[in-house]
């Protein structure tokens, strides 16, 4: 098993942790990652586009000129698609762009991006990510202490409103809970900063143990180990 250092919020090393090779030690599958990113972006689309067909545009009930003898092409309505102010041919209508991807494919993609972060040295494990007050300055100091430059995804063990409000004004910094982590957010960030307790939850999700991960997160909430939003 590969070993990574564990830091505190001051940037000091406080220990080491072994990573699960089945999650953080595989050969990344770029094809699967690409498929999952496409699926994620498609599922984000609102699909509210709408245009009028010739049947929905008002007017055009009168034939503009007689059928023969004018020298013009025959026309039946001024609201046909070839006319200015006419309807749209094959007009787009509201629709859902969502589609389903197999669970095994989603898990493989998650393991691929987690392995890529670990192998590239952009996985940073923190002993405990916690702030007492909403303070963007303190959160920025935390990122500087652990030398996390560039876009960063901070994964907490559970939703934390103090951390969320402290980080939301920092450009390129996104916070999320372990149960909500996804492939797109990980691949879109340079650094993956993860709470040590959140690491176990993410591993269970990647291994297909979602129920156990949910139970673990719930037990943490019951013990009052975080401030939930």
RAGI-V857411 format. One record per backbone hydrogen bond with DSSP energy under -0.5 kcal/mol. CO is the residue of the C=O (numbers start at 1). NH is the residue of the N-H. If there is no record, write none. Layout:
CO,NH / CO,NH
//
This chain:
2,19 / 4,17 / 5,125 / 6,14 / 6,15 / 7,127 / 8,11 / 12,8 / 15,6 / 17,4 / 20,23 / 20,24 / 21,25 / 26,28 / 28,30 / 29,33 / 30,34 / 31,35 / 32,36 / 33,37 / 34,38 / 35,39 / 36,40 / 37,41 / 38,42 / 39,43 / 40,44 / 41,45 / 42,45 / 47,95 / 52,88 / 53,56 / 53,57 / 77,80 / 79,87 / 80,83 / 83,86 / 88,91 / 92,51 / 102,106 / 103,107 / 104,108 / 105,109 / 106,110 / 107,111 / 108,112 / 109,113 / 110,114 / 111,115 / 112,116 / 113,117 / 114,118 / 115,119 / 116,120 / 117,121 / 117,122 / 117,123 / 118,121 / 122,124 / 122,192 / 123,125 / 124,194 / 125,7 / 126,196 / 128,130 / 133,135 / 135,139 / 136,140 / 137,141 / 138,142 / 139,143 / 140,144 / 141,145 / 142,146 / 143,148 / 144,147 / 147,149 / 151,190 / 151,191 / 152,154 / 152,174 / 153,155 / 153,193 / 154,156 / 154,176 / 155,195 / 156,178 / 160,164 / 161,165 / 162,166 / 163,167 / 164,168 / 167,170 / 169,171 / 170,173 / 172,152 / 172,174 / 174,154 / 176,156 / 177,180 / 178,181 / 182,186 / 183,187 / 184,188 / 186,189 / 191,153 / 191,193 / 192,124 / 192,194 / 193,155 / 194,126 / 195,199 / 196,200 / 197,201 / 198,202 / 199,203 / 200,204 / 201,205 / 202,206 / 203,207 / 204,209 / 205,208 / 209,213 / 210,214 / 211,215 / 212,216 / 213,217 / 214,218 / 215,219 / 216,220 / 217,221 / 218,222 / 219,223 / 220,225 / 221,224 / 226,228 / 227,161
//
